[in-house]
Amino acid sequence: MASTFKRPQGQLPDRSEIPEQYKWRLEDIYPDLPAWEQDFSLAREKMRGMSQYAGRLGEAGDTLAAALQAADELEAVLERLYAYARMRRDEDNANATYQALADRAQTLWSDAATATAYLVPEILGIPQERLTGFLKETPALSLYRFALAKIRRQKPHTLSREEETLLAQSQLIAQGPEDIFTMLNDADLRFGSIKSETGEDVEVTKGRFIHFLENQDRRVRRDAFEAVYGTYRSFQHTLAATFNASVKTDVFYARVRRYESAREMALYPNNIPMSVYDQLVSTVNEHLPLLHRYMHIRRRLMGLDHLHAYDLYVPLVPDLEMEIPYEEAKDLVVQSVAPLGASYQKAISEGLENHWVDVYENRGKTAGAYSWGAYGVHPYVLLNYVPGVSSLFTLAHEMGHAMHTYYTYGHQPHVYADYATFVAEVASTCHEALLAAHLSRRCPEPEKRLYLVNHQLEQFRTTLFRQTTFAEFEKIVHEQVESGQPLTAEALGQIYHELNVRYYGPEMEVEPELDLEWARIPHFYNAFYVYQYATGFSAAMALAQAIQNEGEEAAQRYLGFLQAGGSDYPIAILQRAGVDMTTPNPVRQALDVMNGLLDELEQLAEAAKS
């Protein structure tokens, strides 16, 4: 269908002004609010029903199996309720109806955690010999064998039933810093307007920020940069206090649960060795000369004495128009995944045409992009699409997440349908790598190749290097709180400044505004998440190369990876797909690809001159 919606360049439209064809269809979860309310009541009923198993899990295998099944069914309903409410709120964060709905769903989840808090302590209290007998004698327990093994592994960090109940009740309060940041960041902050390159007033928003930074007019880039960071500077002390509270929350739970650190607490449940995190940081730091080389080439090609942070996103081919409407972007994404087979292409095409995706920005809509869903319903994707290469790759990225969810839901029971965060970024980045390869084959012209190679190098900069910068920042700030040091706005800015100077090297001027970037990163409120973008990127590069070089065999291994969901620990799932993240090899292989792209960038730049 041809596009009938011209994305406005001035003020943002209201939600009602976006055509229906560009909105996701949340009615596939609940047709209306009464249906949501019905499930809300059902969840309350299921929560009350959980009390019948309390104190009885060690009696018999059938009792344990019934309790696990009941908890699984309760969680499935909660997921639907919460996903629907939050995605409705994300359509317009200023909508009071959906603010209240999301708050109720979150409270219900907290109540459910309290109602089921006895499960883990009681399971841990069952003698191993008896549990082994239950597993042998009770067929219904076979489904939960791996889930039970994961629970048993938590024994050193699980408290008494009373203490677990108390901690479950505290989760609602612990969510406070993130909720406050979200409302300030998405509903309240305004960045004003700047003059476009043609002299018209254009509102600066988070959704448009990167688009402004890609503008060839340096004045536009600088004005947008200063508008955004000037606004965050006005709230820096509030944001520092909010972030400090979030880090203190992480440290509190780690200490209560007898972990050595908040970082260990984040990695332990999925059996990720601490060495994987440290290895990522050390390997990337060893290869910082690659980033410095890229900064040198970029500065030289742009004809600048020094780079600034607002110069990093602008394409290096100034006269090349690569505006990509959403309809064309959909086609390119479908074409790019051809190496994964016709059935994969059909599934992704059906998703793109059947309201999985919420496409355009509107006033109050949550910034950025994500994929989400609930078991038993197709996945969803939130975008803030701006016609161009960046949004094209974002679409590919989020549809990678969606297809991971789609295949997991199709091959795993609910208990294993939530794959670990450690593998969550692999499918999305693999999609991006396949898209880059597809575009390269379609674009033999040196200027377009230069544009695309530059874009790929930006993926390395923003994912492998920038996310590792974030990971190192998180490690430092948590260690500071763990050692009793305060996190003031000044202290956070100093840490962030020193990291940027080291990572970007001598070619870039690290201005004071960039020291405030920590204040606008939502993922910092989900501690030790971002390093997985970098590890996932590295694993994805290895998988994409295998798919392109080995063909069907590698594609089948990849599909097996998607289908595995959470049925094993993520390191083991990746190893079966052919990638071993316990070694530095995947990160080094990815950086070898970057080195080759830098060589190609220089060659193409010379060819473009001649």
C-alpha positions in Angstrom: 0.0 0.0 0.0 1.4 3.4 -0.9 2.1 5.7 1.9 -0.6 8.3 2.5 0.9 9.9 5.6 3.4 12.6 5.4 5.3 12.8 8.6 5.0 16.4 9.9 8.2 18.5 10.2 6.8 21.1 12.6 4.8 20.4 15.7 4.2 16.8 16.6 0.7 15.4 15.7 -1.7 14.1 18.4 -2.3 10.3 18.5 -5.6 10.7 16.8 -4.0 12.3 13.8 -1.9 9.2 13.0 -3.7 7.0 10.3 -4.8 3.6 11.6 -2.6 1.6 9.1 0.5 2.9 11.0 -0.7 1.9 14.5 -0.2 -1.4 16.2 -3.4 -3.4 17.0 -3.4 -4.0 20.7 -7.0 -5.2 20.3 -5.3 -8.6 19.5 -4.5 -8.8 23.2 -7.7 -7.3 24.6 -10.6 -6.1 22.3 -11.6 -3.5 24.9 -11.1 -2.3 28.5 -13.9 -4.6 29.9 -11.9 -7.6 28.6 -8.8 -6.3 30.4 -10.8 -5.9 33.5 -12.1 -9.4 33.2 -8.6 -10.8 33.1 -7.6 -8.5 36.0 -10.3 -10.2 38.1 -9.2 -13.6 36.8 -5.6 -12.8 38.0 -6.9 -11.8 41.4 -8.7 -15.2 41.6 -5.7 -17.1 40.5 -3.6 -15.2 43.1 -6.0 -16.3 45.9 -5.8 -19.9 44.6 -2.1 -20.0 45.1 -2.5 -20.0 48.9 -3.7 -23.6 48.7 -0.2 -24.8 47.9 1.6 -22.9 50.6 3.5 -25.1 53.0 2.7 -28.2 50.9 5.2 -28.3 48.0 7.4 -31.0 49.6 4.4 -33.3 50.2 4.2 -34.9 46.8 5.3 -34.5 43.2 1.7 -33.9 42.0 1.3 -31.1 44.5 4.5 -29.4 43.3 3.5 -29.8 39.7 0.1 -28.3 40.3 1.6 -25.3 42.1 4.1 -24.7 39.3 1.4 -25.0 36.7 -0.9 -22.6 38.6 2.0 -20.1 39.0 2.8 -20.4 35.3 -0.9 -19.7 34.4 -1.0 -16.7 36.7 2.1 -15.2 35.2 0.7 -15.6 31.7 -2.3 -13.6 32.6 -0.2 -10.9 34.4 2.0 -10.6 31.3 -1.0 -9.9 29.1 -2.4 -7.3 31.6 0.9 -5.6 32.0 2.0 -5.5 28.4 -1.3 -4.2 27.2 -1.5 -1.5 29.9 2.1 -0.3 29.4 1.9 -0.3 25.6 -1.4 1.7 25.8 0.4 4.2 28.1 3.4 4.3 25.7 1.1 5.5 22.9 0.6 8.7 24.9 2.3 9.0 28.3 0.1 12.0 29.1 -3.1 9.9 28.9 -4.4 9.6 32.4 -6.6 6.6 31.8 -3.6 4.5 30.7 -1.3 5.9 33.3 -3.8 4.5 35.9 -4.1 1.2 34.0 -0.3 0.7 33.9 -0.1 1.6 37.6 -2.8 -0.9 38.5 -1.1 -3.6 36.4 2.2 -2.9 38.1 0.6 -3.1 41.6 -1.1 -6.3 40.7 2.2 -7.8 39.6 3.7 -6.8 43.0 0.7 -8.4 44.8 1.2 -11.6 42.8 4.9 -11.6 43.7 3.8 -11.5 47.3 1.2 -14.2 46.8 3.8 -16.6 45.3 6.8 -15.6 47.4 6.7 -18.9 49.2 7.4 -20.9 46.1 11.2 -20.5 45.8 12.0 -20.9 49.5 9.8 -24.0 49.8 11.3 -25.6 46.6 14.8 -24.9 48.0 13.7 -26.5 51.3 12.8 -29.8 49.6 15.7 -32.3 50.2 17.5 -33.1 46.9 16.8 -36.8 47.2 13.1 -36.2 47.6 13.0 -33.7 44.7 14.9 -36.3 42.5 12.2 -38.8 43.4 9.4 -36.4 42.5 10.9 -35.9 39.1 11.1 -39.6 38.5 7.6 -40.4 39.7 5.7 -37.4 38.4 5.4 -37.0 34.6 3.9 -33.6 34.9 7.1 -32.3 36.5 9.3 -33.2 33.5 8.3 -29.9 31.9 9.8 -28.0 34.9 13.1 -29.9 35.2 15.2 -27.0 33.9 13.2 -24.4 35.7 13.6 -26.3 39.0 17.4 -26.6 38.3 17.6 -22.8 37.9 15.7 -22.3 41.2 17.9 -24.7 43.1 20.9 -22.8 41.8 19.5 -19.7 43.6 19.7 -21.3 47.0 22.7 -19.3 48.4 20.8 -16.1 47.5 17.2 -16.9 48.6 15.9 -15.8 52.0 13.2 -17.2 54.3 9.6 -17.1 53.2 8.8 -14.1 55.4 11.8 -12.2 54.1 11.0 -13.1 50.5 7.5 -11.8 51.1 8.8 -8.6 52.4 11.2 -8.1 49.5 8.3 -8.8 47.0 6.3 -6.1 48.7 9.2 -3.7 48.4 9.4 -4.0 44.6 6.7 -1.4 44.1 8.7 1.1 46.0 12.0 0.0 44.3 10.4 0.8 40.9 10.1 4.5 41.9 13.3 5.9 40.5 12.6 4.4 37.0 9.0 5.5 37.1 10.0 9.1 38.0 12.7 9.2 35.3 10.2 7.8 32.7 7.6 10.4 33.4 10.1 13.3 33.5 11.9 12.1 30.4 8.9 11.1 28.3 6.0 13.2 29.5 7.3 16.4 31.0 10.6 17.4 29.3 10.4 19.9 26.4 13.4 20.8 24.3 12.0 23.9 22.5 12.5 24.7 18.9 15.4 25.5 16.6 15.8 26.9 13.1 16.0 24.3 10.4 18.5 24.6 7.6 15.8 26.4 5.6 15.1 28.8 8.5 11.7 27.4 9.7 11.0 26.8 13.4 11.1 23.0 14.1 10.4 21.4 17.5 13.2 19.4 19.0 12.1 16.0 20.4 13.8 12.8 21.4 12.4 11.1 18.4 13.9 13.7 16.1 17.2 14.2 17.9 19.3 11.7 15.9 17.7 13.0 12.7 18.9 16.5 13.6 22.4 15.1 14.3 22.4 13.6 10.8 21.8 17.0 9.2 24.6 18.3 7.0 24.2 21.8 8.4 26.6 21.9 11.4 24.7 24.8 13.0 21.5 22.7 13.0 23.4 19.8 14.6 24.9 22.0 17.3 21.6 23.8 18.1 19.8 20.5 18.5 22.6 19.1 20.6 22.6 22.2 22.9 18.8 22.3 23.1 18.6 18.7 24.3 21.6 18.8 26.7 20.7 22.3 27.9 17.4 20.9 29.0 18.9 18.0 30.8 21.4 20.3 32.5 18.4 22.3 34.0 17.4 19.1 35.7 20.8 17.5 36.4 20.6 17.5 40.2 17.1 15.9 40.1 18.2 13.4 37.6 21.4 12.6 39.6 19.3 12.1 42.7 16.9 9.8 40.8 19.8 7.8 39.3 21.6 7.6 42.7 18.4 6.2 44.2 18.2 3.5 41.5 21.9 2.5 42.0 21.4 2.4 45.8 18.3 0.1 45.2 20.5 -2.3 43.2 23.1 -2.3 45.9 20.5 -2.9 48.6 19.0 -6.0 46.9 22.5 -7.4 46.2 23.5 -7.1 49.8 20.3 -8.5 51.2 20.6 -11.5 48.8 24.3 -12.1 49.8 25.9 -11.3 46.5 29.4 -9.8 46.3 28.1 -7.0 44.2 25.1 -5.7 42.2 26.9 -6.8 39.1 27.1 -10.3 40.3 23.4 -10.3 41.2 22.6 -9.2 37.6 24.6 -11.9 35.9 24.1 -14.8 38.3 20.5 -15.9 37.4 21.4 -16.7 33.8 24.7 -18.3 34.7 26.8 -15.6 32.9 30.4 -15.7 34.3 31.6 -12.3 35.6 34.6 -12.9 33.3 32.4 -12.4 30.2 31.6 -8.8 31.3 35.3 -8.0 32.3 36.5 -9.7 29.1 34.2 -7.5 27.0 35.5 -4.3 28.6 39.2 -5.3 28.4 39.0 -6.6 24.8 37.2 -3.4 23.6 39.7 -1.2 25.5 42.6 -3.1 23.8 41.0 -2.2 20.5 40.3 1.5 21.1 42.9 2.4 18.4 40.3 1.2 15.9 37.8 3.7 17.2 40.5 6.4 17.3 41.3 5.5 13.6 37.6 5.9 12.7 37.5 9.3 14.4 40.6 10.4 12.5 39.1 9.3 9.1 35.8 10.9 9.9 37.4 14.2 11.0 39.6 14.2 7.8 36.7 13.4 5.5 34.5 16.1 7.1 37.3 18.7 6.8 37.2 19.6 10.5 40.0 20.7 12.9 38.3 18.8 15.7 35.2 16.6 16.0 32.5 17.4 18.4 29.8 14.9 19.7 27.3 16.5 17.3 29.5 15.6 14.3 29.4 11.9 14.9 26.1 10.9 13.3 26.2 13.0 10.1 26.6 10.8 7.0 30.0 11.2 5.3 28.4 11.6 1.9 26.9 15.1 2.0 25.0 15.1 -1.3 23.6 11.6 -1.2 19.8 11.5 -0.6 18.9 8.2 1.1 15.5 9.1 2.4 13.6 5.7 2.8 9.9 5.8 3.3 8.4 3.3 5.7 6.8 1.2 2.9 10.1 0.8 1.1 11.8 0.0 4.5 9.4 -2.9 5.0 10.3 -4.3 1.6 14.0 -4.0 2.2 13.8 -5.8 5.6 11.8 -8.7 4.1 14.3 -9.0 1.2 17.3 -8.9 3.5 16.3 -12.0 5.4 16.1 -14.3 2.3 19.1 -16.3 3.6 16.9 -17.5 6.5 14.4 -19.1 4.1 11.0 -18.5 2.5 9.0 -19.4 5.6 10.9 -16.9 7.7 10.3 -14.2 5.0 6.6 -15.0 4.9 6.3 -14.7 8.7 8.0 -11.4 8.9 6.1 -10.0 6.0 2.8 -11.0 7.7 3.9 -9.2 10.8 4.7 -6.0 9.0 1.3 -6.0 7.2 -0.8 -7.0 10.2 -0.4 -4.2 12.7 2.5 -5.5 14.8 4.2 -2.2 14.4 3.4 1.3 15.7 5.2 3.4 13.2 5.3 7.2 13.7 6.0 9.6 16.6 3.1 11.5 18.2 2.9 13.8 21.1 3.4 12.0 24.4 4.5 8.7 22.7 7.4 6.9 24.4 10.7 7.7 22.7 13.0 5.2 20.9 12.0 1.8 19.8 11.3 -1.6 21.3 9.7 -5.0 20.7 7.3 -6.5 23.3 4.5 -8.9 23.6 2.6 -11.5 25.7 2.6 -15.2 25.3 -0.2 -16.5 23.0 -0.3 -13.2 21.0 2.0 -12.1 18.3 4.8 -9.7 19.2 4.7 -5.9 18.8 7.1 -3.2 17.8 7.2 0.4 18.8 9.0 2.8 16.4 9.3 6.5 16.0 10.1 6.2 12.3 11.9 9.0 10.4 12.5 8.2 6.7 16.2 7.4 6.4 18.8 4.7 6.8 18.9 5.0 10.7 15.2 4.2 11.0 15.4 1.5 8.3 18.0 -0.3 10.5 15.9 0.3 13.6 13.0 -1.4 11.9 15.2 -4.4 11.0 16.6 -4.5 14.6 13.2 -4.5 16.3 11.7 -7.0 13.8 14.7 -9.2 14.7 13.5 -9.1 18.3 9.9 -9.7 17.2 10.9 -12.8 15.2 12.9 -14.2 18.1 9.8 -13.9 20.2 7.6 -15.3 17.4 9.7 -18.4 17.0 10.1 -18.9 20.7 6.4 -18.6 21.3 5.8 -21.1 18.5 8.2 -23.7 19.9 8.3 -23.3 23.7 5.8 -23.6 26.5 5.1 -20.5 28.5 7.6 -21.4 31.2 10.5 -21.2 28.7 9.1 -18.4 26.5 11.0 -15.6 28.1 14.5 -15.8 26.7 17.4 -14.4 28.6 18.4 -10.7 28.0 21.9 -12.0 27.2 20.6 -13.4 23.9 17.9 -10.9 23.3 20.1 -8.6 21.3 21.5 -11.3 19.1 18.6 -11.8 16.7 18.1 -8.0 16.3 21.7 -7.3 15.4 21.9 -10.3 13.1 19.0 -8.8 11.2 20.9 -5.6 10.9 24.0 -7.4 9.6 21.9 -9.2 7.0 20.3 -5.9 6.0 23.7 -4.3 5.6 24.9 -7.2 3.4 21.7 -6.9 1.3 22.1 -3.2 0.8 25.7 -3.6 -0.1 24.8 -6.0 -2.9 22.2 -3.5 -4.2 24.5 -0.5 -4.1 27.6 -0.9 -6.3 28.0 2.8 -6.7 31.0 4.1 -4.7 29.1 6.9 -3.1 26.3 4.7 -1.8 28.8 2.0 -0.7 30.6 4.8 1.2 27.4 5.8 2.8 26.6 2.2 3.9 30.1 1.4 5.1 29.9 4.6 7.2 26.6 3.4 8.6 28.0 0.0 9.5 30.9 1.7 11.2 28.4 3.7 13.2 26.9 0.5 14.3 30.2 -0.6 15.7 30.7 2.8 17.3 27.3 3.1 18.9 26.8 -0.6 19.8 30.1 -2.2 20.5 32.1 0.8 21.7 29.4 3.1 23.1 27.5 0.3 24.9 30.8 -0.9 26.4 31.4 2.7 27.6 28.0 2.5 29.2 28.9 -0.9 30.8 32.1 0.5 32.2 30.3 3.5 33.5 27.7 1.3 35.3 30.5 -0.8 36.8 32.2 2.3 38.2 29.2 4.0 39.6 27.9 0.8 41.3 31.4 0.2 42.8 31.4 3.8 44.1 28.0 3.4 45.9 29.1 0.0 47.2 32.2 1.7 48.7 30.1 4.4 50.3 30.9 7.3 47.8 28.1 9.7 46.7 26.8 10.0 43.2 26.4 13.8 42.7 25.7 15.3 39.3 29.3 16.6 39.3 30.8 13.2 40.1 28.7 11.4 37.5 29.7 14.0 34.9 33.4 13.6 35.8 33.3 9.8 35.4 31.4 10.1 32.1 33.9 12.7 30.8 36.9 10.6 31.5 35.5 7.6 29.8 34.6 9.6 26.7 38.0 11.1 26.5 39.6 7.6 26.7 37.2 6.0 24.3 37.0 8.6 21.6 40.7 9.7 21.7 42.5 12.8 20.6 40.4 13.6 17.5 37.3 14.6 19.4 36.6 17.5 21.7 34.6 16.2 24.6 32.4 19.2 25.5 30.7 19.7 28.9 27.3 19.0 27.4 28.3 15.4 26.6 29.2 14.9 30.3 25.4 14.8 30.9 24.6 12.0 28.5 24.3 9.6 31.5 21.2 11.7 32.5 19.2 10.6 29.4 19.9 6.9 29.2 16.7 4.9 30.2 18.6 1.6 30.3 20.7 2.7 33.3 17.6 2.1 35.4 17.8 -1.6 34.4 21.3 -2.2 35.9 23.9 -4.1 33.8 21.7 -4.5 30.9 23.6 -2.5 28.3 26.7 -4.7 28.1 24.5 -7.3 26.5 24.1 -5.0 23.5 27.8 -5.3 22.9 28.1 -9.1 23.6 24.9 -9.6 21.5 26.4 -7.5 18.7 29.5 -9.6 18.7 27.6 -12.9 18.7 25.3 -11.6 15.9 28.2 -10.7 13.7 29.6 -14.2 14.0 26.2 -15.8 13.2 25.5 -13.5 10.3 28.8 -14.3 8.7 28.2 -18.0 9.2 24.7 -17.7 7.6 26.1 -15.9 4.6 29.2 -18.1 4.2 27.7 -21.6 5.1 24.1 -21.2 3.9 21.4 -23.6 4.9 23.3 -25.4 7.7 24.1 -22.2 9.5 20.6 -20.8 8.9 19.1 -23.9 10.5 21.4 -23.5 13.6 20.2 -19.9 13.8 16.6 -20.9 13.7 17.3 -23.5 16.4 18.7 -20.6 18.5 15.5 -18.6 18.0 13.3 -21.6 18.9 15.2 -22.4 22.0 13.8 -19.5 24.0 14.7 -19.8 27.7 14.9 -23.6 27.7 18.6 -23.5 28.6 21.2 -21.1 29.9 22.1 -18.5 27.2 25.8 -19.3 26.9 24.8 -23.0 26.1 22.2 -21.9 23.6 24.7 -19.7 21.8 27.4 -22.5 21.9 25.0 -24.8 20.1 24.5 -22.1 17.4 28.2 -22.0 17.0 29.3 -19.0 19.1 31.2 -19.3 22.4 30.9 -16.1 24.5 33.1 -17.4 27.3 36.1 -16.6 25.1 37.1 -13.2 23.7 37.0 -14.6 20.1 33.5 -13.3 19.1 34.4 -9.8 20.2 37.7 -10.0 18.4 36.1 -11.3 15.2 33.6 -8.5 15.2 36.5 -6.0 15.6 38.3 -7.6 12.7 35.2 -6.9 10.6 35.4 -3.3 11.8 39.1 -3.1 10.7 38.1 -4.3 7.3 35.3 -1.7 7.0 37.8 1.0 7.9 40.1 -0.2 5.1 37.1 -0.1 2.7 36.1 3.3 4.0 39.4 4.8 3.1 39.5 3.1 -0.3 36.0 4.3 -1.1 36.8 7.8 0.0 39.7 7.9 -2.4 37.6 6.5 -5.2 34.9 9.1 -4.5 37.4 11.9 -4.8 38.6 10.7 -8.1 
